[in-house]
Amino acid sequence: MPSRSSTSREGVRLNKFLASCGLGSRRGCENLIAAGQIQINGETCKNLGARVLPDDAVRHNGIMLQQARETTILLNKPRDFLCSRGDPHGRDTIYNLIPPSFHHLPHIGRLDQDSRGLILLSNAGALSEHLSHPKHKIEKEYHVTLNQNFDHDHIERLTRGIRLEDGVGVMKSVTPLSKRRVSVILTQGYKRQIRNMFDKIGYRVKNLERIRIGNLMAHELLEGKWKILSPLEIEAAMMQNNLPKKVKRKRTKKKI
């Protein structure tokens, strides 16, 4: 059997294999490997560069793993549902909204209990890694309702950055929709970032809804409903930029 430290390109990289089994993102799976929780053919493997061959038996803490078919679903989360697999206090979670056959899918990111909108659940490790890693700067757009009229002079401060507990929170853009409603675009993901940033400048968020992930929007997905995404829809979620803008054609003077 080839050495686990071999640089051979045969087989599948271990972290990718683990992610395809639904254990989380590739980065998260590397933590499992480093912690000694993965066994290959009965031996603990801590080599992050290890590769899994077709006949290998891979276990997580003794439990045999099997690659699952990659599935990604989009859920329009209602308010008062937790982004969690379970709650010790018996509160509703997003997994109460989907069939048991999809309960193995981890959620990518999260929305607060009081927030609504789009959230992805997927066992596709590459997708989770792409959406979660800050370097990709995937846009997420939110519609935010405030407790008072929004002062346009605060746009500069929100887009310049505000010191939060986790770091400096920066909104990529803030666009007023009405006196108390604004559209916010983030490429960061600090805990309760939008609520905390508005709180720092004297507002309270009354309603927050995520309406877009990358270029993925759910125009016909009712609140509390979900759907399986097609490859094209998954690609849209991974796109970095805003929705394509119409290209203005240059006017040419007619020859007389």
Secondary structure as UniProt FT lines:
FT   TURN            4..5
FT   STRAND          12..13
FT   HELIX           14..20
FT   TURN            21..22
FT   HELIX           26..34
FT   TURN            35..36
FT   STRAND          38..40
FT   TURN            41..42
FT   STRAND          43..44
FT   TURN            48..49
FT   STRAND          51..52
FT   TURN            54..55
FT   STRAND          58..60
FT   TURN            61..62
FT   STRAND          63..64
FT   STRAND          72..77
FT   TURN            79..80
FT   TURN            88..89
FT   HELIX           94..96
FT   HELIX           100..102
FT   TURN            103..104
FT   STRAND          107..108
FT   TURN            113..114
FT   STRAND          116..122
FT   HELIX           125..132
FT   HELIX           134..136
FT   STRAND          140..146
FT   HELIX           152..154
FT   HELIX           155..160
FT   STRAND          162..163
FT   STRAND          168..169
FT   STRAND          173..176
FT   STRAND          181..186
FT   TURN            191..192
FT   HELIX           193..200
FT   TURN            201..202
FT   STRAND          205..213
FT   TURN            214..215
FT   STRAND          216..217
FT   TURN            223..224
FT   STRAND          226..228
FT   HELIX           231..237
//
